[in-house]
Amino acid sequence: MTRNMKVNGGGVYDVVVVGAGPAGLSAALMLGRARRSVLVVDEGLPRNAPAEHMYGFLSRDGMAPGDLLLQGRREVEKYGNTVRAGRVTGVRREGEVFAVDLDGGPAVRARRVLATAGVVDELPEVPGLASRWGRDVVHCPYCHGWEIRDQPIGVLATGPLGVQQALLFRQWTERLTLLLHTAPRPTAEEAEQLAARRITVVDGEVSGLETLDGRLSGARLASGELVVLRAVAVAPHPVARADYLTGLVLEAVAHPSGLGTHVAGDATGRTSVPGVWVAGSLADPHANVLGSAASGSLAAGAINGDLIAEDTRRAVRDHRDPFSPASEARVCEKVLGVRRHGL
């Protein structure tokens, strides 16, 4: 196969990647290096856009998320492939390929599709919370814990996992408060664990978060009491961005953790629909940036292997019958760059 600097004959990409986050760009990079023609379509709604920095990514610790994506786009394009702004509205099968519908433009065709559009984090409906998201309202201690260490932190519990989250954040501060909000009362065993770890438990719903001089100052309870805090940990409900896959009868389902939804795939991201893979937070809503990038790379290897198997089957068929109509059509596409009418 010749070096892919543009789409294959007949205007068919080897792979269309939906989403230019860490997973999508990592996959496109690997596929480009495998000499595959790739189009990445991105809506411009990265999950971590509210965060000023990302952490825990080896050699990129503290880097701005947008800078990572910009560098990733440049690396993908270095191998002759394209990252395009736009929104994918649907994917459907047309014979041996997929038609990928784009908002405001003609559909593009691909032999394989990799879905990496991610999730949308639905936050608890507490006034003042959403505006602080990614700053002093956080969800992952491994992403943000170091930056808020030793400060008074509140865990806003909205479900049965609130105690678990509080015990986790206790690693980063001794000044921890579990705000029960809408969560059930801790069991006797959980209450003992919280007491042993000297975690304060506060009853009552939180009516809002308050700020002072541009910083979080505390959580106001419905009773009027103000709990002084400098950061609040929440458990968002991640909802998969997968509406464009419904035409393939591929839908988001509940994640095994019980938190949020995802599109299920195997260890490489292969879904139940042949030719369609999933990676990043769309496959695992708990994946961090590094994990998402790794899953994209893993999916790329599997996709390339699948394409190699298909290329080999076609080559064997043409070798056996070089004068078949199908073989002639492929030769016209590859050599002449045209598709013969009716073939």
Buried (B, 14 or more C-beta within 10 A) or exposed (E): EEEBEEBBBBEBBBBBBBBBBBBBBBBBBBBBBBBBBBBBBBBEEBBBEBBEBBBBBEEBEEBBBBEBBEEBBEBBBEBBBBBEEBBBBBBEBEEEBBBBBBEEEEBBBBBBBBBBBBBBBEBBEBEBBBEBBBBBBBBBBEBBBEBBEEBBBBBBBBBEBBBBBBBBBBEBBEBBBBBBBBBEEBEEEBEEBBEEEEBBBBEBEBBEBBEEEEEBBBBBBEEEEEBEBBBBBBBBBBBBBBEBBEBBEBEBEEBEEEBBBBBBBEEBBBBEBEBBBBBBBBBBBBBBBBBBBBBBBBBBBBBBEBBEEBEEEEEEBBEEEEEEEEBBBBBBBEEEEEBEEEE
